[in-house]
Amino acid sequence: MAAHNKPAPASGGRGRVSWRRFAAIMVPAAVLAAVLVLLTAQSVLAVSFSISGTPFTVTAKVLRGRGFEQFGVLDTSVLKVLPGHSNQIVLTANAIRYATLSHLCQAVTLGGLTLRITAGNGRVPVSATDLVVDADKLSGNVTFTNVHIGQDASTLNQVPGVRGPAGDFGQQATSVVITNLYQHAYATTAGTFKLPGFSLKFGGSC
């Protein structure tokens, strides 16, 4: 996932996203908040790399997380993400301090072929710390505990070191559970990522 601002000036790693701009492309707060998902943490792992611009999908039967945050970000790609557009794309940064996912599947199209990764299909789920995912589509059946919607992005405190620009829209919750998770993402980072039963192969879909 791309760079996430620390409590630093907006001119730092990520571009600033005004709430007016972000609101135009952001789905209702309740739905977005529900999205969680494979995410990355800065400070622990500043997502400071330039994204490829190639999206990938991630699904999971159940995602459970402790410490959830969400805010808008501008990610930069080496190439134009969409024809006729700039190489920047507005996404949501979705961060979780500690997450477990059962029946995880990730798929990306490379040269006309689909590369598929699966893990956590047995008794032991996939687990990740300081997970951050930059995505433009997130869905599932979500339950939040102690959710705060509309909080200033620079004051989010559920995931150490991960927060957005001052004055921007943000939301957080102490815990989140998402069933039938689906996300269309452009970047993911994590402090640790454990994938029991890991399998990588070409062909198939999530």
Sequence and secondary structure as in RCSB ss.txt:
>XXXX:A:sequence
MAAHNKPAPASGGRGRVSWRRFAAIMVPAAVLAAVLVLLTAQSVLAVSFSISGTPFTVTAKVLRGRGFEQFGVLD
TSVLKVLPGHSNQIVLTANAIRYATLSHLCQAVTLGGLTLRITAGNGRVPVSATDLVVDADKLSGNVTFTNVHIG
QDASTLNQVPGVRGPAGDFGQQATSVVITNLYQHAYATTAGTFKLPGFSLKFGGSC
>XXXX:A:secstr
      SS TTSSSB   HHHHHHH   HHHHHH   S B TTTS   S B S  EEEEEEEEEEEEEEEEEEEE
EBSS SSTTS SEEEEEEEEEEEEEEESEEEEEEETTEEEEEEE  SSS EEEEEEEEEEEEEEEEEEEES EEE
EEGGG  SSTT    TTSEEEEEEEEEEEEEEEEEEEEE SEEE TT EEEES   
